[in-house]
């Protein structure tokens, strides 16, 4: 896996060579998680609609359940990691993911599909906030020891995840030539390997980690205005990123009469993150603090929407019609490179001692709720008779406005 990450980034990162073994394990964990997950997810909707014969609304309901059982319950997984430690929560999540994928491969009725999808989602709600919070905690400790900027570590974590998201669908597409069950069992197999590796390599007790026993963490979190402001700004970024799956397909369809070019635009986004995330993070680390990095990223995202808004009245089609969409993807991805590592690096400064897992999970849950509500409103924009540039201008205004929400450092 180390070789995969090195090849994906095109070089052996200087940061990687100086990380402690635990951080390396956790970063490679993110790579493996996404390889296994994205080997299955891109092909799920088609399988549900064609092989099982679920109605379109039911397919959407099942996919929504997966998102809710994962993103919405991150706060639960984070709180459990704070209380019981990283190791048991990660191992339990891996067991549930294995069971969920295996069940999904054999599920032939809607109730079985729903049960499998809930297991798959809740598994991620356990292990993802546990891993993410420990990476953030270790990154802060690494920075305090003089290893370098914590954002470099979190950028490497992002690259690993994106590399997995890029490799996973390729693996799934190859195995789909056999059948969907084989894809699911391969995904389960990846998590069997992850489970075995973490059973042997993940420490029982991580030095410096304090487990909390007292209640009241959620109450103090809801009173932490600076943290909630960060969650809202991060939610605005995720809402914008979600437009890759909502408003961008509509624009590509209009420009070309097909959604086939979407796969190339998604590949462009993944390759940009894999190849440019670390240089962008190093550049930002030398010039911008966390607040300015997030602000610059949000403005880049707004510029991406503005590019399409400016070009939309011309109603270009064909290759020319795809250029604004490609510009949107590039600017959105560059903004993501600035926003995501900075937001993760900021959480430890705002979290209570011993409750980093809770706060990490809460940021995902709160921002996920924002995306759920915001996506419904965005979808309604597509059904109106507004001028074609207006939905894009409205979406451009959201990240611009969220810059004002960013809390002051200190």
C-alpha positions as CSV (number, residue, x, y, z in Angstrom):
1,X,0.0,0.0,0.0
2,X,2.9,2.3,0.7
3,X,4.0,1.8,-2.9
4,X,0.5,2.6,-4.2
5,X,0.4,5.8,-2.3
6,X,3.8,6.8,-3.5
7,X,2.9,6.1,-7.1
8,X,-0.4,7.9,-6.8
9,X,1.3,11.1,-5.6
10,X,4.1,10.8,-8.2
11,X,6.8,11.2,-5.6
12,X,7.7,10.0,-2.1
13,X,6.5,12.8,0.1
14,X,9.0,14.3,2.5
15,X,6.3,14.4,5.2
16,X,5.7,10.6,4.8
17,X,9.2,9.7,5.6
18,X,9.1,11.5,9.0
19,X,5.8,10.3,10.3
20,X,5.6,7.8,13.1
21,X,4.3,4.3,12.4
22,X,0.8,4.9,13.8
23,X,0.2,7.9,11.5
24,X,1.4,5.8,8.6
25,X,-0.9,3.0,9.5
26,X,-3.9,5.4,9.8
27,X,-3.2,7.1,6.5
28,X,-2.9,3.8,4.7
29,X,-6.1,2.8,6.5
30,X,-7.9,5.6,4.7
31,X,-6.5,4.4,1.4
32,X,-7.7,0.8,2.0
33,X,-11.1,2.0,3.3
34,X,-11.8,3.9,0.1
35,X,-10.5,1.1,-2.2
36,X,-13.0,-1.3,-0.6
37,X,-15.9,1.1,-0.4
38,X,-15.6,2.7,-3.9
39,X,-15.2,-0.7,-5.5
40,X,-18.9,-1.2,-4.6
41,X,-20.7,2.1,-4.3
42,X,-20.6,3.4,-7.9
43,X,-22.3,0.3,-9.1
44,X,-25.0,0.0,-6.4
45,X,-27.7,2.2,-7.9
46,X,-27.6,0.3,-11.3
47,X,-27.7,-3.0,-9.5
48,X,-30.7,-2.0,-7.4
49,X,-32.6,-0.8,-10.4
50,X,-31.8,-3.5,-12.9
51,X,-30.8,-6.7,-11.2
52,X,-33.2,-6.4,-8.2
53,X,-35.8,-4.2,-10.0
54,X,-36.4,-1.6,-7.3
55,X,-38.4,1.5,-8.4
56,X,-36.4,4.7,-8.9
57,X,-37.8,6.3,-5.7
58,X,-36.8,3.2,-3.7
59,X,-33.3,3.3,-5.1
60,X,-33.0,6.9,-4.0
61,X,-34.4,6.0,-0.6
62,X,-31.9,3.3,-0.1
63,X,-29.0,5.5,-1.1
64,X,-30.3,8.2,1.2
65,X,-30.4,5.7,4.0
66,X,-26.8,4.8,3.5
67,X,-25.8,8.5,3.7
68,X,-27.9,9.0,6.8
69,X,-26.6,5.9,8.6
70,X,-23.1,7.0,7.8
71,X,-22.7,10.8,7.8
72,X,-25.6,11.4,10.2
73,X,-24.2,9.1,12.9
74,X,-20.5,10.2,12.7
75,X,-21.1,12.0,16.0
76,X,-22.0,8.6,17.6
77,X,-18.8,7.0,16.3
78,X,-16.7,9.9,17.4
79,X,-18.1,9.8,21.0
80,X,-17.6,6.0,21.2
81,X,-13.9,6.5,20.1
82,X,-13.4,9.1,22.9
83,X,-14.9,6.8,25.5
84,X,-13.5,3.4,24.5
85,X,-10.5,4.2,22.3
86,X,-9.7,3.9,18.6
87,X,-8.9,0.2,18.4
88,X,-12.2,-1.4,19.4
89,X,-14.3,1.1,17.5
90,X,-12.3,0.6,14.3
91,X,-12.3,-3.2,14.6
92,X,-16.1,-3.2,15.2
93,X,-16.6,-1.0,12.2
94,X,-14.6,-3.3,10.0
95,X,-16.6,-6.3,11.2
96,X,-19.9,-4.5,10.4
97,X,-18.6,-3.4,6.9
98,X,-17.6,-7.0,6.1
99,X,-21.0,-8.3,7.1
100,X,-22.8,-5.5,5.2
101,X,-20.9,-6.1,2.0
102,X,-21.4,-9.9,2.2
103,X,-25.1,-9.4,2.9
104,X,-25.5,-7.0,0.1
105,X,-24.0,-9.4,-2.4
106,X,-26.6,-12.0,-1.6
107,X,-29.6,-9.6,-0.9
108,X,-32.4,-10.2,-3.4
109,X,-35.3,-8.3,-1.7
110,X,-35.8,-4.7,-0.6
111,X,-35.7,-5.4,3.1
112,X,-32.4,-7.3,2.8
113,X,-30.9,-4.5,0.8
114,X,-32.0,-1.9,3.4
115,X,-30.5,-4.0,6.2
116,X,-27.2,-4.4,4.3
117,X,-27.0,-0.8,3.4
118,X,-27.6,0.3,7.0
119,X,-24.8,-2.0,8.2
120,X,-22.5,-0.6,5.6
121,X,-23.3,3.0,6.5
122,X,-23.1,2.5,10.3
123,X,-19.8,0.7,9.9
124,X,-18.3,3.9,8.4
125,X,-19.9,6.0,11.2
126,X,-17.8,3.9,13.6
127,X,-14.4,3.7,12.1
128,X,-14.2,7.0,10.0
129,X,-14.5,9.5,12.9
130,X,-12.2,7.3,15.1
131,X,-9.5,7.3,12.4
132,X,-9.9,10.9,11.4
133,X,-9.8,12.2,15.0
134,X,-6.7,10.2,15.8
135,X,-5.0,11.4,12.7
136,X,-5.8,15.0,13.7
137,X,-4.6,14.4,17.2
138,X,-1.4,12.8,16.0
139,X,-0.8,15.6,13.5
140,X,-1.1,18.2,16.2
141,X,1.4,16.3,18.3
142,X,3.7,15.9,15.3
143,X,3.5,19.7,14.7
144,X,4.3,20.5,18.4
145,X,7.3,18.2,18.2
146,X,8.7,20.2,15.3
147,X,7.9,17.7,12.6
148,X,6.1,20.3,10.4
149,X,2.7,21.7,9.8
150,X,-0.3,19.6,10.8
151,X,-2.0,20.5,7.5
152,X,0.6,18.6,5.6
153,X,-0.3,15.4,7.4
154,X,-4.0,16.0,6.9
155,X,-3.4,16.7,3.2
156,X,-1.6,13.4,2.9
157,X,-4.6,11.8,4.5
158,X,-6.8,13.4,1.9
159,X,-4.5,12.2,-0.9
160,X,-4.7,8.7,0.4
161,X,-8.5,8.8,0.5
162,X,-8.7,10.2,-3.0
163,X,-6.3,7.6,-4.3
164,X,-8.5,4.9,-2.9
165,X,-11.6,6.6,-4.4
166,X,-9.8,6.5,-7.8
167,X,-8.5,2.9,-7.6
168,X,-11.7,1.4,-6.1
169,X,-14.1,2.0,-9.1
170,X,-11.4,0.6,-11.4
171,X,-11.2,-2.6,-9.3
172,X,-15.0,-2.8,-9.1
173,X,-15.4,-2.3,-12.9
174,X,-13.1,-5.2,-13.5
175,X,-14.9,-7.5,-11.1
176,X,-18.3,-6.5,-12.4
177,X,-17.5,-8.5,-15.5
178,X,-18.2,-11.5,-13.3
179,X,-21.2,-10.1,-11.3
180,X,-22.2,-7.7,-8.6
181,X,-21.9,-10.3,-5.9
182,X,-18.2,-10.8,-6.8
183,X,-17.7,-7.0,-6.4
184,X,-19.3,-7.0,-3.0
185,X,-17.3,-10.0,-1.8
186,X,-14.1,-8.4,-3.0
187,X,-15.0,-5.2,-1.1
188,X,-15.6,-7.4,2.0
189,X,-12.2,-9.1,1.4
190,X,-10.5,-5.7,1.4
191,X,-12.0,-5.1,4.9
192,X,-11.0,-8.5,6.1
193,X,-7.4,-7.5,5.3
194,X,-7.9,-4.2,7.0
195,X,-9.4,-5.9,10.1
196,X,-6.5,-8.4,10.3
197,X,-3.9,-5.6,9.9
198,X,-5.4,-3.5,12.6
199,X,-5.9,-6.3,14.9
200,X,-2.1,-6.9,14.9
201,X,-0.8,-3.4,14.3
202,X,-3.2,-0.9,16.0
203,X,-2.0,-0.3,19.6
204,X,-4.2,-1.3,22.5
205,X,-3.3,2.0,24.2
206,X,-2.1,5.0,22.3
207,X,0.3,7.2,24.2
208,X,-1.1,10.6,25.1
209,X,-4.7,9.6,24.4
210,X,-7.1,10.3,27.2
211,X,-10.4,8.5,27.4
212,X,-13.3,10.5,28.7
213,X,-15.8,9.1,31.1
214,X,-17.9,12.0,32.2
215,X,-21.1,13.0,30.3
216,X,-22.0,16.4,29.1
217,X,-19.7,16.6,26.0
218,X,-22.6,17.1,23.6
219,X,-24.1,19.9,25.7
220,X,-20.8,21.9,25.8
221,X,-20.4,21.2,22.1
222,X,-23.7,22.9,21.3
223,X,-22.6,25.9,23.2
224,X,-19.3,26.2,21.4
225,X,-20.1,29.0,18.9
226,X,-16.8,29.0,17.2
227,X,-16.9,25.3,16.5
228,X,-20.5,25.5,15.2
229,X,-19.4,28.4,12.9
230,X,-16.7,26.3,11.5
231,X,-19.2,23.5,10.9
232,X,-21.5,25.8,9.0
233,X,-18.7,27.1,6.8
234,X,-17.6,23.5,6.2
235,X,-21.2,22.6,5.4
236,X,-21.3,25.3,2.8
237,X,-18.2,23.7,1.2
238,X,-19.8,20.2,1.2
239,X,-23.0,21.6,-0.2
240,X,-21.0,23.1,-3.1
241,X,-19.1,19.8,-3.5
242,X,-22.3,17.9,-3.7
243,X,-23.2,19.8,-6.8
244,X,-20.8,17.5,-8.7
245,X,-23.7,15.0,-8.3
246,X,-26.7,17.3,-8.6
247,X,-26.3,20.4,-10.8
248,X,-23.3,19.4,-12.8
249,X,-24.9,16.3,-14.4
250,X,-27.8,18.5,-15.5
251,X,-25.3,21.0,-17.2
252,X,-23.3,18.2,-18.9
253,X,-26.6,16.7,-20.2
254,X,-27.6,20.1,-21.6
255,X,-24.3,20.7,-23.2
256,X,-23.7,17.3,-24.8
257,X,-27.0,15.4,-24.7
258,X,-25.3,12.7,-22.6
259,X,-23.9,12.2,-19.2
260,X,-21.0,10.1,-20.5
261,X,-18.5,13.1,-20.1
262,X,-19.2,13.1,-16.3
263,X,-16.8,10.2,-15.7
264,X,-14.0,12.2,-17.3
265,X,-14.8,15.2,-15.2
266,X,-14.8,13.1,-12.0
267,X,-11.5,11.5,-13.0
268,X,-10.1,15.0,-13.6
269,X,-11.1,16.0,-10.0
270,X,-9.6,12.9,-8.5
271,X,-6.3,13.2,-10.4
272,X,-6.0,16.9,-9.4
273,X,-6.3,16.0,-5.7
274,X,-3.9,13.0,-6.0
275,X,-1.2,15.0,-7.9
276,X,-1.6,18.6,-6.6
277,X,-2.9,18.3,-3.0
278,X,0.5,18.2,-1.3
279,X,2.1,21.0,-3.3
280,X,-1.0,23.2,-2.8
281,X,-1.0,22.5,1.0
282,X,2.7,23.3,1.3
283,X,2.2,26.5,-0.6
284,X,-0.8,27.5,1.6
285,X,1.1,26.5,4.7
286,X,3.9,29.0,3.9
287,X,1.5,31.9,3.2
288,X,-1.9,31.4,4.8
289,X,-3.2,30.5,8.3
290,X,-6.1,28.1,8.7
291,X,-8.8,30.8,8.4
292,X,-7.3,32.4,5.3
293,X,-6.8,29.0,3.7
294,X,-10.4,28.1,4.2
295,X,-11.5,31.6,3.0
296,X,-9.4,31.4,-0.1
297,X,-10.8,27.9,-0.9
298,X,-14.4,29.0,-0.5
299,X,-13.8,32.0,-2.8
300,X,-12.3,29.6,-5.4
301,X,-15.3,27.4,-5.2
302,X,-17.6,30.5,-5.7
303,X,-15.5,31.4,-8.7
304,X,-16.2,27.9,-10.2
305,X,-20.0,28.5,-10.0
306,X,-19.5,32.0,-11.4
307,X,-17.6,30.6,-14.5
308,X,-20.7,28.6,-15.5
309,X,-23.1,31.4,-14.6
310,X,-21.2,33.8,-16.9
311,X,-21.1,31.3,-19.8
312,X,-24.6,29.8,-19.4
313,X,-26.5,32.6,-21.3
314,X,-24.5,31.8,-24.4
315,X,-25.9,28.2,-24.4
316,X,-22.8,26.7,-25.9
317,X,-23.0,23.0,-26.7
318,X,-20.6,20.2,-27.6
319,X,-16.9,20.6,-26.6
320,X,-17.3,24.3,-26.1
321,X,-20.2,23.7,-23.8
322,X,-18.1,21.4,-21.6
323,X,-15.4,24.0,-21.0
324,X,-17.3,26.0,-18.3
325,X,-18.2,22.7,-16.6
326,X,-14.5,21.7,-16.7
327,X,-13.6,25.1,-15.3
328,X,-16.1,24.6,-12.5
329,X,-14.6,21.2,-11.6
330,X,-11.0,22.5,-11.6
331,X,-11.9,25.5,-9.4
332,X,-14.1,23.5,-7.1
333,X,-11.3,20.9,-6.6
334,X,-8.7,23.6,-6.0
335,X,-11.0,25.1,-3.4
336,X,-11.4,21.7,-1.8
337,X,-7.7,21.3,-1.5
338,X,-7.5,24.4,0.6
339,X,-10.7,23.9,2.7
340,X,-10.7,20.3,3.7
341,X,-7.2,19.9,5.3
342,X,-7.5,23.3,7.0
343,X,-10.9,22.4,8.5
344,X,-9.7,19.1,9.8
345,X,-6.6,20.8,11.2
346,X,-8.7,23.5,13.0
347,X,-11.0,21.1,14.9
348,X,-8.3,20.2,17.5
349,X,-8.0,23.8,18.4
350,X,-11.7,24.1,19.1
351,X,-12.4,20.8,20.7
352,X,-12.5,20.0,24.5
353,X,-9.6,17.9,25.8
354,X,-10.4,14.2,25.3
355,X,-13.4,14.9,23.1
356,X,-11.7,15.2,19.7
357,X,-13.6,12.2,18.3
358,X,-16.9,13.7,19.3
359,X,-16.1,17.1,17.7
360,X,-14.7,15.4,14.5
361,X,-17.8,13.3,14.2
362,X,-20.1,16.3,14.9
363,X,-18.5,18.4,12.2
364,X,-19.4,15.7,9.7
365,X,-22.9,15.2,11.1
366,X,-23.8,19.0,11.2
367,X,-22.4,19.6,7.8
368,X,-24.2,16.5,6.4
369,X,-27.4,17.9,7.7
370,X,-26.7,21.2,6.0
371,X,-26.1,19.3,2.7
372,X,-29.3,17.4,3.1
373,X,-31.4,20.5,3.6
374,X,-29.4,22.6,1.1
375,X,-29.5,19.9,-1.6
376,X,-33.3,19.8,-1.4
377,X,-33.4,23.6,-2.0
378,X,-30.9,23.3,-4.8
379,X,-32.9,20.6,-6.5
380,X,-35.9,22.9,-6.5
381,X,-33.9,25.6,-8.3
382,X,-33.5,23.2,-11.2
383,X,-37.3,22.9,-11.5
384,X,-38.0,26.6,-11.7
385,X,-38.2,28.9,-14.8
386,X,-35.5,31.2,-13.5
387,X,-32.9,32.4,-16.1
388,X,-30.3,29.7,-16.6
389,X,-27.5,31.6,-14.9
390,X,-29.4,32.3,-11.7
391,X,-29.1,28.9,-9.9
392,X,-25.3,29.0,-10.5
393,X,-25.2,32.6,-9.1
394,X,-27.1,31.6,-6.0
395,X,-24.8,28.7,-5.5
396,X,-21.8,31.0,-5.9
397,X,-23.2,33.3,-3.2
398,X,-23.3,30.5,-0.6
399,X,-19.5,29.9,-0.2
400,X,-18.9,33.7,-0.4
401,X,-21.3,34.3,2.5
402,X,-19.9,31.4,4.5
403,X,-16.4,33.2,4.5
404,X,-18.0,35.6,7.1
405,X,-18.9,32.6,9.3
406,X,-15.3,31.5,9.8
407,X,-14.3,32.1,13.4
408,X,-11.3,34.2,14.3
409,X,-8.2,32.3,15.3
410,X,-7.1,32.4,18.9
